[in-house]
Amino acid sequence: MNESGTMKISIHIGAHCTDEERLIRCLRQNAEMLDDMDVVVPDPDTYRALLRETSGALQGQPATLSTQEMVLEQILDDGDLPERLVLSWDSFLSFPQWALRDRLYPAGSERVRGLLHIFALHDVHFFLAIRNPATFLPDLLAKQQGKDYETFIGKTDLLGLRWSDLVADIVSRNPGLHLTVWCDEDAPCLTPAILGAMTGVDDCTVLEGWDDLLARLMDEDGLHQLRAALAAQPEAQDALIADHVARFIRPDMVGTEFDMPAWDQGMVDRMGELYEEDLGRIAAMPGVTFLTP
């Protein structure tokens, strides 16, 4: 039990169309084991609406001590503070219908500030997955309710979209913030590192379901070989995962189809090039930990 009165809080804030709840499902699947390590992964139903409503009610102001205590009482079953609390929701930054308004997540920095105000007494670390806009936007469009392509895109300059604008906004408006970022495209190779950073657990391959994403991407024989290789050489985890994904990825997982009006292959290729350039900007930002395979 944590007697210091201060927790480490890991908050996974999205983005949409990246993780699709895989991380939190894995952690909830291992909640009992993690609880033994003093890492609490509460049921998302206990905090998602609560945190959004509380943040909105604060209207940008810090939460009072009584409000902070009330929130934690509703999230934590026994009221005792663990060493670490892990929260996740891809709509912390915005609901899907507001994720694109001329730029990506224009209210993102305000949403982050609201969460910091709720947990002002604790050490909060945020986690964000990003994705090539050329594949992200079609999937985000599919999450819209009643919006057609023209309404969804509006006046957005598609070649001007930059994840670095969102990250820079979050960091600059929240001094001292800790933010870990990774590319969703790299998530299969990074899952143990992401889970480890969120939970503080050194070897997250002990968690049941850590390789669910790999199971979707690789054929059964490749996944079996990877598990055997990891058991024999756990110290070579990152290299082994990357090697086996490259060798055993299912053919239907290679390449991306898109169906967006007025887009051609040249447009898609250019968006991908600009995305790769943008990653360098993000990796160089102070306060940002950028995970790579």
C-alpha positions in Angstrom: 0.0 0.0 0.0 1.2 3.5 -0.9 1.8 5.5 2.3 3.4 8.6 0.6 0.0 10.1 -0.4 1.3 10.5 -4.0 0.6 8.1 -6.8 2.0 7.7 -10.3 -0.9 7.9 -12.7 -0.6 6.7 -16.3 -3.3 8.1 -18.6 -3.6 6.7 -22.1 -5.4 9.4 -24.1 -5.8 7.8 -27.6 -5.8 8.7 -30.3 -8.9 7.3 -31.9 -8.5 4.5 -34.5 -5.2 3.4 -33.0 -5.2 1.1 -30.0 -9.0 0.3 -30.1 -8.9 -0.7 -26.4 -6.4 -3.5 -26.7 -4.0 -2.1 -24.1 -6.7 -1.6 -21.4 -8.2 -5.0 -22.2 -4.8 -6.6 -21.6 -4.3 -4.7 -18.4 -7.8 -5.5 -17.1 -7.2 -9.1 -18.0 -4.3 -9.0 -15.6 -5.8 -6.7 -13.0 -5.3 -9.2 -10.2 -1.7 -9.8 -10.9 -1.0 -6.1 -11.3 -2.9 -5.4 -8.1 -0.4 -7.6 -6.3 2.3 -5.3 -7.6 0.3 -2.3 -6.3 -0.7 -1.2 -9.8 -4.5 -0.6 -10.0 -6.3 -0.8 -13.4 -9.9 0.1 -12.6 -13.0 -0.7 -14.7 -13.2 2.1 -17.3 -16.9 2.5 -16.4 -15.9 3.9 -13.0 -14.0 6.9 -14.4 -14.6 7.8 -18.0 -17.8 9.8 -17.7 -16.7 10.9 -14.2 -13.5 12.5 -15.4 -15.0 14.2 -18.4 -17.9 15.6 -16.4 -15.6 16.8 -13.6 -13.2 18.4 -16.0 -16.0 20.2 -17.7 -17.4 21.4 -14.4 -14.0 22.9 -13.4 -14.0 25.2 -16.4 -10.2 25.3 -16.5 -9.8 25.8 -12.8 -7.8 23.5 -10.5 -10.0 21.0 -8.5 -10.4 21.6 -4.8 -8.9 19.0 -2.5 -12.4 17.7 -1.7 -13.2 17.2 -5.4 -9.9 15.4 -6.0 -10.7 13.1 -3.1 -14.2 12.5 -4.3 -13.0 11.4 -7.7 -10.4 9.0 -6.3 -13.0 7.6 -3.9 -15.2 6.7 -6.9 -12.4 5.2 -8.9 -10.6 3.2 -6.1 -12.6 0.5 -4.5 -11.0 0.4 -1.1 -9.9 4.1 -0.9 -6.2 3.2 -0.4 -3.8 4.8 -2.8 -1.8 2.3 -4.9 1.7 3.1 -6.1 0.3 3.4 -9.6 -3.1 4.0 -11.2 -3.6 3.3 -14.9 -6.5 4.9 -16.9 -7.3 4.8 -20.6 -9.8 6.3 -23.0 -9.4 7.3 -26.6 -12.0 10.1 -26.1 -10.2 11.9 -23.3 -9.0 14.4 -25.9 -12.3 14.6 -27.8 -15.2 12.5 -29.0 -14.6 11.3 -32.5 -17.0 13.8 -34.1 -14.8 16.7 -32.8 -11.4 15.2 -33.4 -10.9 17.0 -36.7 -11.8 20.7 -36.9 -9.3 22.2 -39.3 -6.6 20.5 -37.2 -6.2 17.4 -35.1 -7.8 17.6 -31.7 -7.9 21.4 -31.3 -9.2 21.1 -27.7 -6.6 18.5 -26.8 -4.3 20.6 -24.6 -7.4 21.9 -22.6 -8.5 18.3 -22.0 -5.1 17.4 -20.8 -5.0 20.4 -18.5 -8.4 19.4 -17.1 -7.0 15.9 -16.2 -4.0 17.5 -14.6 -6.2 19.7 -12.5 -8.2 16.7 -11.2 -5.0 14.8 -10.2 -3.0 17.8 -9.1 -1.4 16.1 -6.1 0.0 13.2 -8.1 2.7 12.4 -10.7 0.8 12.1 -14.0 2.2 10.7 -17.2 0.3 10.8 -20.5 0.5 8.3 -23.3 -0.5 9.0 -26.9 -0.5 6.8 -30.1 -0.5 8.6 -33.4 -1.1 7.4 -37.0 -0.4 8.4 -40.6 -3.2 10.8 -41.5 -3.6 9.0 -44.8 -5.0 5.9 -43.0 -6.2 7.6 -39.8 -8.7 10.0 -41.5 -10.6 7.3 -43.4 -11.1 5.3 -40.2 -12.0 8.4 -38.3 -14.6 9.3 -40.9 -16.1 5.8 -40.3 -16.7 6.8 -36.7 -18.6 10.0 -37.5 -22.4 10.0 -36.9 -24.2 11.2 -40.0 -21.3 13.2 -41.4 -20.4 12.9 -45.1 -16.9 13.4 -46.4 -17.3 17.1 -47.2 -18.8 17.9 -43.8 -16.1 15.9 -42.0 -13.2 17.5 -43.9 -14.6 21.0 -44.0 -11.9 23.5 -44.8 -9.0 21.3 -43.5 -5.8 21.5 -45.4 -5.1 17.8 -45.5 -1.4 18.3 -46.4 -1.1 20.7 -43.5 -2.2 18.3 -40.8 0.5 17.8 -38.3 0.4 15.6 -35.1 3.3 17.8 -34.0 0.9 20.8 -33.7 -1.2 18.8 -31.2 1.8 17.5 -29.2 3.5 21.0 -29.1 0.2 22.5 -27.9 -0.2 19.9 -25.2 3.4 20.3 -24.0 3.7 24.1 -24.2 0.4 24.7 -22.4 1.1 22.3 -19.6 4.6 23.0 -18.4 6.4 20.0 -16.8 4.2 17.6 -18.5 5.4 14.0 -19.2 4.2 12.6 -22.5 5.1 9.4 -24.2 4.3 9.1 -27.9 4.5 6.2 -30.4 3.3 5.4 -33.9 0.4 3.0 -34.1 2.1 1.5 -37.1 4.9 0.4 -34.7 2.6 -0.8 -32.0 3.0 -4.6 -32.7 6.8 -4.3 -31.9 6.3 -1.8 -29.1 3.5 -3.4 -27.0 5.7 -4.7 -24.2 7.5 -1.4 -24.0 4.2 0.5 -23.9 2.7 -1.7 -21.3 5.9 -1.5 -19.3 6.0 2.3 -19.4 2.3 2.5 -18.3 2.5 0.0 -15.5 6.2 0.1 -14.3 6.3 -3.7 -14.8 9.8 -4.7 -16.1 8.7 -7.7 -18.2 5.3 -7.3 -19.6 5.4 -10.5 -21.7 4.3 -12.1 -18.4 0.9 -10.4 -18.9 -1.7 -12.6 -20.4 -2.9 -11.2 -23.8 0.1 -8.9 -24.3 0.5 -10.4 -27.8 -3.1 -10.1 -29.0 -2.2 -7.5 -31.6 0.6 -9.8 -32.9 -1.9 -12.6 -33.1 -4.0 -10.5 -35.5 -1.0 -9.7 -37.7 1.0 -12.9 -37.8 0.2 -16.5 -38.8 0.0 -19.0 -36.0 3.3 -20.7 -36.8 5.1 -17.3 -36.6 3.5 -16.4 -33.3 4.5 -19.9 -31.9 8.1 -19.4 -33.0 8.2 -15.9 -31.5 7.0 -17.1 -28.1 9.6 -19.9 -28.1 12.3 -17.4 -29.1 11.3 -15.0 -26.4 11.4 -17.7 -23.8 14.9 -18.6 -24.9 16.2 -15.0 -25.3 14.1 -12.6 -23.2 16.9 -10.0 -23.3 16.5 -9.8 -27.1 12.8 -9.1 -26.9 12.6 -6.0 -29.2 14.8 -7.4 -31.9 12.9 -10.8 -31.9 9.5 -9.2 -32.1 10.6 -6.9 -35.0 12.2 -9.8 -36.8 9.2 -12.2 -36.5 6.7 -9.6 -37.5 8.7 -8.9 -40.6 9.0 -12.6 -41.5 5.5 -13.8 -40.5 3.1 -11.0 -41.1 0.0 -12.2 -42.9 -0.2 -11.0 -46.6 -3.7 -9.4 -46.0 -2.1 -7.1 -43.4 0.3 -5.7 -45.9 -0.8 -2.5 -47.8 -3.7 -0.2 -47.1 -6.8 0.4 -49.0 -8.6 3.8 -48.9 -11.8 5.1 -50.2 -11.8 8.9 -49.9 -13.3 11.2 -52.5 -10.8 13.3 -54.4 -7.8 11.3 -53.0 -5.4 9.6 -55.4 -2.2 7.5 -54.7 -0.1 10.6 -55.1 -2.0 12.4 -52.3 -1.7 9.4 -50.0 2.0 9.0 -50.7 2.6 12.7 -50.0 0.6 12.5 -46.7 2.8 9.6 -45.7 6.0 11.5 -46.5 4.9 14.5 -44.5 3.9 12.2 -41.6 7.4 10.7 -41.5 8.9 14.2 -41.4 6.6 15.2 -38.6 7.8 12.3 -36.5 11.2 13.9 -36.3 9.7 17.1 -34.9 7.8 15.2 -32.2 10.8 13.1 -31.2 12.9 16.3 -30.7 10.4 18.1 -28.4 11.3 18.6 -24.8 9.1 16.7 -22.4 8.3 14.0 -25.0 9.5 10.4 -24.9 9.2 9.0 -28.4 9.1 5.2 -28.5 10.5 3.4 -31.6 11.1 -0.3 -32.3 
